[in-house]
Amino acid sequence: MPFAVVGLGQCAYDILGRVDAYPAVDAKAELGEVLFQGGGPAATALVTLARMDIGTTFLGRVGDDDFGARIRSGLLAEGVDCGNLLTDPGRTSQFAFIAVEHGSGRRNIFWTRGSARPLSLSEIDPAPIRSCRVLHLDGLQQEASLAAARIAREAGVTTVLDGGTFRSGTADLLPLIDHLVVSEKFALQACGGNEPRRALEKLLSHGPRAVTVTVGARGSHTLSREGEEFHQRAFPVDTVDTTGCGDVFHGGYIYGLLQGWELRRTVRFAAACAALKTRALGGRTAIPTLAEVENFLSEQA
Amino acid sequence: MPFAVVGLGQCAYDILGRVDAYPAVDAKAELGEVLFQGGGPAATALVTLARMDIGTTFLGRVGDDDFGARIRSGLLAEGVDCGNLLTDPGRTSQFAFIAVEHGSGRRNIFWTRGSARPLSLSEIDPAPIRSCRVLHLDGLQQEASLAAARIAREAGVTTVLDGGTFRSGTADLLPLIDHLVVSEKFALQACGGNEPRRALEKLLSHGPRAVTVTVGARGSHTLSREGEEFHQRAFPVDTVDTTGCGDVFHGGYIYGLLQGWELRRTVRFAAACAALKTRALGGRTAIPTLAEVENFLSEQA
């Protein structure tokens, strides 16, 4: 049976620790709660979808270290297929140490990409991409992402890009993307300016059906090819940890696409998923079920 | 054959990563060099001695996780005996993520003690303590430290305390210590003041033969029972990482005690060990051999 969603990108192993306050330079901080958990933008978006019973497979590569083994077992435990997750012998996995500030939920991410090599063109199996409904990319495997987006475009598969940082090869990818959901940093880098409204227009000129720029606690701004434009607020919650909020937003957004919802409903659903995610330490711990999101949204104005 | 030095205290697994600059709150920082290495005050002091061909054994406990296995194998690889290093089933080891700032060598330590239990009184084998020449404590296993210090005192074994933080039970330990080598923080906490000279006198009133307070790049201050008092400068070196400097200072200090050197020579040797340690990322990577310390000191004024 084909997977509804194929994700391609980076997966990482996260070590998260809660600090009372983010320490000044040259200091020591004892961690309160500590959590070991898989992470990475595309991988965590797929976990979000898996919790809502959407069939997903992840294309990427880990090292053959302990962290790589745990990345894989973490995805499998969530029901994300790993038949396309390769292992690079003798190489190390991406990992991050994430210090989460108690009270504010603000987090500092110290990360390394590890030595495991990015996927090459020849390692992309076109079959799951051709037969899926949505291809989700996080732009962190550039060569493979470009190849996968071309396969998807030819097969009429919807493409979504999670843009965190605008890199040198990103421009080539943009014309192949249907839904661009990017960070404020990405938007401003892509447009060389500091005016978010102008950035939305400029990103839309690359051809996607819709562009959404997420601006953290200030919510998100969306502009569609049809000229629909709206702001979605960030839902207020008692925030424990904002790690992975963007990743989960993407998972929720793709869920909306799969349901065929209109854009405004899709973005509102995504915002609710991201808000609920912040309830606990870890990028994945508090990712909601479908029922939780529905209950939450029914309680909102 | 008895071990010359018994160390009792905490051992940890360190994940070290170099950052261009210590990041502001709520930011991401990509790590340059990354290193996985055993650490912990008493454990790293023993590694320092082992590199100088001194026989050492470590009393402590790790969890039965990957980190615990690596803590043990790291000590064994350095020639530190682990016959007295226990494993706590189903519990986790202490670990730290250490962000080291490029250029300055300043480091931020995010640490957790893990769930492995401290050693209890009944778990202390008195035999290696009675037969050693120096017992080194880092004060992080309080109940066991007190028991071990009593055994050492009865057997006429010299005791050294690495005091990092003055804890509630620390006062009980002080009368059993011969050489107190403590951080500025410990000294000021112990004396409730902010005047280092006064702290030296007050710490000496607990009965040790000598007190040394280390003050980082400003060197150290020493006061002995015989009234000898001196300042030792920190030797200038191109600092890559200051992690473990204090631990290595202790190792060098104990080496001097074993040689029967006078106090001033002992502290100068310890300062050289600590300076040379800073040459590379990691608490243990650049711990010098005896020949390296001797060469270094012969080049100094």
Interface residues (C-beta under 8 A of the other chain):
Chain A: I15 G17 V19 Y22 P23 V25 D26 A27 K28 A29 E30 L31 V34 D66 F97 A99 E101 R106 R107 N108 I109 F110 W111 T112 R113
Chain B: I15 G17 V19 Y22 P23 V25 D26 A27 K28 A29 E30 L31 V34 D66 F97 A99 E101 R106 R107 N108 I109 F110 W111 T112 R113
